[in-house]
Amino acid sequence: MKRKGYYLCSLLVMIFVFLSCRDEEQDCTQAMQDIQNQLKENDLLKSVSQEREQCVLLFESNKIIFPQELIQSVDVDAENWKTTLTFANGSTYVIPTLGTSIDNLILSSTVNPSGCNPLSASVVVKLPVLGRIKLIVHSKPGKHTPDVEYTFKDVGLKQNIPVLGLYPNYNNQITLIYTDLQGNERARSNLKLQTKTLESRRLPKEIRVVKAQYDRMEPGMNLVNSPGQDETDTSIPYMIDADGEIRWILDWEKSDEHRYIGIGCGLIRMQNGHYMTGDGNHHRMVEVDMMGNTIHNWDMLERGYTMHHAISQDKQGNILATVSKTSAKIANGKDVRLNDFIIMMDPEKGEILQEWDLVHMLDSARYGMTDYDLTSDPFAQSASNWAHNNGIV
């Protein structure tokens, strides 16, 4: 009887231990599930504390409570934005945690990533949970131009932050601020970005501010379409701030595919924030972003046209351009008509949606010859160059 009682007692203990372990396993699994559900709200853990034998995980918008006995250890690593919980069953869970700075979230920083905008940079960050980055490019001490500030719309875990408005030949100070989806600051870090001296021979040697009424200035910077010395020279568009300092530039001469873009069309701001221009030297239309990266490069000769001066974008987003049609000849069947077509092009597909022939709208014979010695000049009025359309209104 005693032996039977001993076995029965041992069996009951084993059953009790088994049930306890199973309950503990279920409790640990439930705790991890609760944490996972909270992280779906893109919340960061703020602190871990013990209150009356309860473990309290305080998140940005909520808290989770479970028995302290479920936790074996807590390892908080705020520098790397994580906390590791080790449960009683030996399993671990890494929780994204509010850190002190975003230094360790910055993967890389590169000045002039496109190769033709030396006053720009790219900063790549990897975030623990979804959020936004606010950028501040600090003005030089004592300057009147306000800091450049921008909050990006991207909320992804890995973000490529474009930095614009750097000073040339200067160790620029920028601030990166990590916010939640509502714009509340989580942490910030300062970063130094050293730029080089601008070397383009087409830039002014000196910019002298003659008069500046800072209180009457609109915020932002002023775009200058620098033409060079000749119409066929490479254009170097740049922007100056309220203090007369160059803060943005597209150095086309540093680009293999765009080094011959002239002043003909200037830079036109598109609805998506990019710029487009026309290359009359090689008969292309080009779309670039603010960093200088090529978004589209349309060969107009392949489409049967040569570029002239004007491009624009209509309310529907289509591109309008003044062009010559390579197959359009005057009555003698030899000479190509010049600058008397307007086309509409889809900016995504590059398809010509419509063309307008000015010959069908205007009297092509009504042109004046001011000097018959100019007949061989391509810019003189002639039967071929009767319209010489320079703009789109």
C-alpha positions in Angstrom: 0.0 0.0 0.0 2.8 2.4 0.9 4.5 1.7 -2.5 1.3 2.3 -4.3 0.8 5.5 -2.4 4.3 6.6 -3.3 3.7 6.0 -7.0 0.4 7.8 -6.9 1.9 10.8 -5.3 4.8 10.9 -7.8 2.2 10.6 -10.6 0.2 13.5 -9.2 3.4 15.6 -8.9 4.3 14.9 -12.5 0.9 15.8 -13.7 1.0 19.0 -11.7 4.4 19.9 -13.1 3.3 19.1 -16.6 0.1 21.2 -16.3 2.1 24.0 -14.7 4.7 24.0 -17.6 1.9 23.9 -20.1 0.2 26.8 -18.5 3.5 28.7 -18.3 4.1 28.0 -22.0 0.6 29.2 -22.9 1.1 32.3 -20.7 4.5 33.1 -22.4 2.9 32.6 -25.8 0.0 34.9 -25.0 2.4 37.6 -23.6 4.4 37.5 -26.9 1.2 37.7 -28.9 0.1 40.8 -26.9 3.5 42.4 -27.6 3.2 41.6 -31.3 -0.3 43.1 -31.5 1.0 46.3 -29.9 3.9 46.6 -32.3 1.4 46.5 -35.2 0.4 50.0 -34.0 4.0 51.1 -34.8 4.6 51.8 -31.1 8.0 51.9 -29.5 8.6 50.5 -26.0 9.4 53.3 -23.5 10.2 51.4 -20.3 9.9 48.1 -18.5 9.0 48.1 -14.8 7.8 45.8 -12.0 4.7 46.7 -10.0 3.3 44.2 -7.4 4.7 41.1 -9.0 3.5 42.3 -12.4 5.7 43.1 -15.4 4.6 46.4 -17.0 5.7 47.2 -20.6 5.0 50.9 -21.2 4.6 51.7 -24.9 4.1 55.1 -26.6 0.3 54.7 -26.7 -0.5 51.8 -24.4 0.9 49.4 -21.8 0.9 45.6 -21.4 0.9 43.8 -18.0 1.6 40.2 -17.3 2.9 38.2 -14.3 6.5 38.9 -13.4 7.2 35.2 -13.0 6.9 34.8 -16.8 10.1 37.0 -17.3 13.5 35.5 -16.7 15.5 38.6 -17.7 15.3 42.0 -19.4 18.1 43.5 -21.5 17.5 47.1 -22.5 19.8 48.4 -25.3 18.5 52.0 -25.9 21.6 52.8 -28.0 20.4 50.3 -30.6 16.7 50.9 -30.1 15.8 47.4 -28.8 14.9 45.5 -25.6 15.3 41.7 -25.3 12.9 39.8 -23.1 13.8 36.3 -22.0 10.8 34.4 -20.8 10.7 31.7 -18.2 10.4 29.0 -20.9 13.7 30.2 -22.4 12.2 31.9 -25.5 13.2 35.5 -26.3 11.5 38.4 -27.9 13.2 41.6 -29.2 11.0 44.7 -28.8 11.8 47.9 -30.8 12.5 50.5 -28.0 12.7 54.2 -27.8 16.3 55.2 -28.1 18.3 58.3 -27.1 19.6 59.4 -30.6 19.3 58.1 -34.1 23.0 57.8 -34.7 22.8 54.1 -34.9 19.8 54.2 -37.3 21.9 56.0 -39.9 23.3 53.5 -42.4 25.1 55.8 -44.7 25.5 59.4 -45.9 26.8 60.4 -49.3 27.5 63.9 -50.7 26.6 64.5 -54.4 25.2 60.9 -55.0 24.1 61.8 -58.6 27.5 63.3 -59.5 26.1 66.6 -60.8 24.6 68.2 -57.7 27.6 68.8 -55.4 25.3 70.7 -52.9 23.1 67.7 -52.2 23.5 64.6 -50.2 21.7 61.3 -49.5 21.3 59.9 -46.0 19.9 56.3 -45.6 18.2 55.4 -42.3 16.7 52.2 -41.0 14.0 52.7 -38.5 12.8 50.2 -35.8 9.1 51.0 -36.5 7.2 53.1 -39.1 7.7 56.8 -38.8 8.8 60.0 -40.5 12.0 61.9 -40.8 12.2 65.7 -40.4 15.3 67.3 -41.9 16.9 70.6 -40.9 19.8 72.1 -42.9 21.2 74.8 -40.7 22.1 78.2 -42.1 25.5 79.6 -41.4 25.8 81.6 -38.2 24.9 85.3 -38.7 23.1 84.7 -42.0 19.6 86.0 -42.8 18.5 83.0 -44.7 16.3 80.7 -42.5 17.1 77.1 -42.0 15.9 74.6 -44.6 13.3 72.4 -42.9 11.2 69.6 -44.4 9.2 66.6 -43.1 9.2 63.7 -45.5 6.0 61.8 -46.4 7.8 58.4 -46.5 6.9 56.3 -43.4 8.8 53.1 -44.4 11.4 51.3 -42.3 14.2 52.0 -44.6 14.3 55.5 -46.1 16.6 57.4 -48.4 16.6 61.0 -47.3 17.5 63.6 -49.9 19.4 66.6 -48.5 19.3 69.8 -50.4 20.5 73.3 -49.8 24.1 72.6 -48.6 26.7 75.4 -48.7 29.7 74.9 -51.0 33.2 74.4 -49.4 31.6 74.1 -45.9 31.1 71.5 -43.2 27.4 71.7 -43.2 25.4 70.9 -40.0 22.1 69.0 -40.5 19.7 67.7 -38.0 17.6 64.5 -38.5 14.5 64.1 -36.4 12.7 60.8 -36.1 8.9 61.2 -35.4 5.9 58.9 -35.1 3.2 58.9 -37.7 1.5 61.8 -35.9 4.6 64.0 -36.0 5.7 63.6 -32.4 9.4 63.6 -31.9 11.1 60.4 -30.8 14.8 61.4 -31.1 17.2 63.4 -33.1 20.8 63.5 -34.2 23.2 66.0 -35.7 25.3 65.2 -38.8 28.1 67.0 -40.5 28.4 67.0 -44.3 31.5 68.4 -45.9 31.1 69.8 -49.4 33.8 70.8 -52.0 34.4 74.1 -53.7 32.3 74.7 -56.8 34.5 74.4 -59.8 32.3 75.2 -62.8 33.7 77.9 -65.1 30.2 78.9 -66.0 29.3 80.1 -62.5 29.8 83.8 -61.5 33.2 84.4 -59.8 31.5 86.5 -57.2 27.9 87.3 -56.1 27.6 90.6 -54.4 24.3 91.6 -52.7 23.6 95.2 -53.5 20.3 95.5 -51.7 18.3 93.0 -49.6 15.1 93.7 -47.8 14.9 90.5 -45.9 11.6 91.2 -44.2 9.9 91.5 -47.6 11.4 88.4 -49.2 9.3 85.3 -49.9 10.7 82.1 -48.3 12.8 79.9 -50.5 15.6 80.4 -53.0 15.9 82.0 -56.5 16.6 79.9 -59.5 19.0 81.2 -62.1 19.3 79.6 -65.5 22.9 80.4 -66.2 23.4 80.3 -69.9 27.1 80.3 -70.4 28.7 82.6 -73.0 27.0 81.1 -76.1 23.7 79.5 -76.9 25.3 76.2 -77.4 27.2 76.3 -74.2 26.2 73.9 -71.4 23.8 75.5 -69.1 24.5 75.4 -65.3 21.3 76.3 -63.5 21.7 77.2 -59.8 19.8 78.7 -56.9 20.9 81.5 -54.5 19.6 82.2 -51.0 18.7 85.5 -49.4 22.3 86.2 -48.6 23.5 85.6 -52.2 25.1 82.2 -51.6 24.7 79.4 -54.1 22.8 76.6 -52.3 21.8 74.3 -55.2 23.2 73.6 -58.6 22.9 71.2 -61.6 26.4 70.9 -63.0 25.4 69.3 -66.4 29.1 69.2 -67.4 29.7 66.5 -64.9 27.0 64.3 -66.5 28.0 62.1 -69.5 24.4 62.1 -70.9 23.5 65.8 -70.2 26.8 67.7 -70.6 25.5 69.5 -73.7 22.2 70.8 -72.5 22.0 74.5 -73.3 20.0 77.4 -72.1 17.3 77.0 -74.8 14.5 75.7 -72.6 15.7 76.6 -69.1 14.4 74.5 -66.2 10.6 74.0 -65.9 9.1 72.9 -62.6 6.8 69.9 -63.0 3.8 69.0 -61.0 5.7 66.1 -59.3 8.4 68.5 -58.0 10.9 67.4 -60.6 12.4 69.6 -63.4 12.3 69.2 -67.1 14.3 70.8 -69.8 14.9 70.5 -73.5 18.2 69.7 -75.1 18.2 71.6 -78.4 21.8 70.5 -79.1 20.9 66.8 -79.2 17.1 67.1 -79.5 16.0 65.4 -76.3 13.6 66.2 -73.5 14.9 65.4 -70.0 13.2 65.0 -66.6 15.5 65.1 -63.5 14.8 65.2 -59.8 16.2 67.8 -57.4 19.2 65.6 -56.7 20.1 65.6 -60.4 19.1 62.0 -61.1 17.7 61.3 -64.5 14.0 60.2 -64.4 13.3 60.3 -68.1 15.4 60.9 -71.2 13.3 61.2 -74.3 15.0 61.1 -77.7 12.9 63.4 -79.9 14.7 62.5 -83.1 13.5 58.9 -82.7 10.0 60.4 -82.6 10.5 62.5 -85.7 11.1 65.9 -84.2 13.9 68.3 -83.3 13.7 70.4 -80.1 13.5 74.2 -80.0 13.1 76.6 -77.0 9.9 76.1 -75.1 8.5 73.2 -73.1 5.6 73.3 -70.6 3.2 71.0 -68.7 -0.5 71.3 -68.9 -3.0 70.8 -66.1 -3.4 67.1 -67.0 0.4 66.6 -66.6 1.1 66.2 -70.3 4.2 67.9 -71.8 3.9 70.5 -74.5 6.9 71.5 -76.6 7.7 73.7 -79.6 9.5 71.5 -82.2 10.3 71.1 -85.9 9.1 68.0 -87.7 11.8 66.3 -89.6 9.5 65.1 -92.4 7.7 68.4 -92.9 9.1 70.2 -96.0 8.2 73.5 -97.7 6.8 73.6 -101.2 10.1 72.9 -103.0 10.1 69.5 -101.3 13.7 69.9 -100.1 14.0 72.4 -97.2 12.7 71.3 -93.8 10.2 73.6 -92.1 11.5 75.1 -88.9 9.9 75.6 -85.5 6.2 75.5 -86.7 4.9 72.4 -84.8 3.7 72.0 -81.2 3.4 68.5 -79.7 1.8 67.0 -76.7 3.6 64.0 -75.0 2.7 61.6 -72.3 5.5 62.1 -69.6 5.3 58.5 -68.4 5.1 56.5 -71.7 6.8 59.1 -73.9 4.1 58.7 -76.5 3.1 61.7 -78.7 -0.6 62.3 -78.0 -1.2 65.1 -80.4 0.6 67.5 -82.7 -0.5 70.9 -84.0 0.8 72.1 -87.4 0.9 75.9 -87.4 0.6 76.0 -91.2 -3.0 74.9 -90.9 -3.7 77.7 -88.4 -1.7 80.7 -89.8 -0.7 82.1 -93.2 2.8 80.7 -93.7 3.4 83.2 -96.6 3.1 86.2 -94.3 6.7 86.7 -93.3 8.8 89.8 -93.7 12.3 89.9 -95.2 14.1 92.8 -93.4 17.4 92.1 -95.1 17.8 89.8 -98.1 21.4 89.2 -97.1 20.1 87.1 -94.1 18.5 84.4 -96.2 21.3 81.9 -95.4 21.1 82.7 -91.7 19.1 79.9 -90.0 17.5 82.5 -87.6 16.3 84.8 -90.4 12.7 84.7 -91.6 12.4 82.6 -94.7 10.0 80.2 -96.3 11.4 77.5 -94.0 11.6 79.6 -90.9 8.4 81.6 -91.3 7.1 81.0 -87.8 10.1 80.4 -85.5 7.8 79.7 -82.6 9.7 80.4 -79.3 7.0 79.9 -76.7 3.9 78.2 -75.4 1.3 80.3 -73.5 
